[in-house]
């Protein structure tokens, strides 16, 4: 790759290479406070043009790396930062075996972790961003990393991916935060990335004990109900990208998790109601 950078996020290290300088420059700016490394990376991401002439004429970005989706469509170069983020997600989702991966946002308070998982649009990224502005430590937006040996959650505090209306809401709520550029018209709408605060980055290697599992759902009347362990187990198998490949270790880790961690389904009409529900559940 003509341009590249290296960075470490929690227990995973990445080398990201690109045919263009712009995506690498964006990564280096937004991940400036993250640690670098000199060793062989755990994962490699490559952003390349599908054809040589696509580097300059209507430039398009294919996402490749150690693990790939052969039928993935390229993105326009204007969305190169999103391609890099998606590439890191892909490598971890398909290649990671040290932890059970839960597709979830995660925040921490007093050494205990709140894990939030749900379908796209449930508001888990927005809630994680707003809670981090209220004193919680952001541990991750895309993945919660469950240690199969200790039962602890390990931090993976990547950029928080905010979508559509949540972009303006978090901008208003966290006026001093650092954001990436607004990426308009992506396959998931308008996206803007929030840079985790200094505390989240400094403590990325500090794990936390899982204390509460939430299944948030945006756009419904305010309601909360306990989720029994069996239902939580089934939902989490669907929310894990490596549960099957982890085999017995994944089953044992997830069984322990749902037995020890209370779960709650929370419906909410707006973020104010969601934040209040989180604080009530946490108390």
Secondary structure by P-SEA (a helix, b strand, c coil): cccbbbbbcccbbbbbbcccaaaaaaaaaaaccbbbbcccccbbbbbbbcccccccccbbbbbbcccccccbbbbcccaaaaaaaaaaaaaaaccccccccccbbbbbcccbbbbbbbccccaaaaaaaaaaaaccccccccbbbbcccccbbbbbcccccccaaaaaaaaaaccccccccccccccccbbbbbbbcaaaaaaccccccccbbbbcccccccbbbbbcaaaaaaaaaaacccccccaaaaaaaaaaaaacbbbbbbbbccaaaaaaaaaaaac
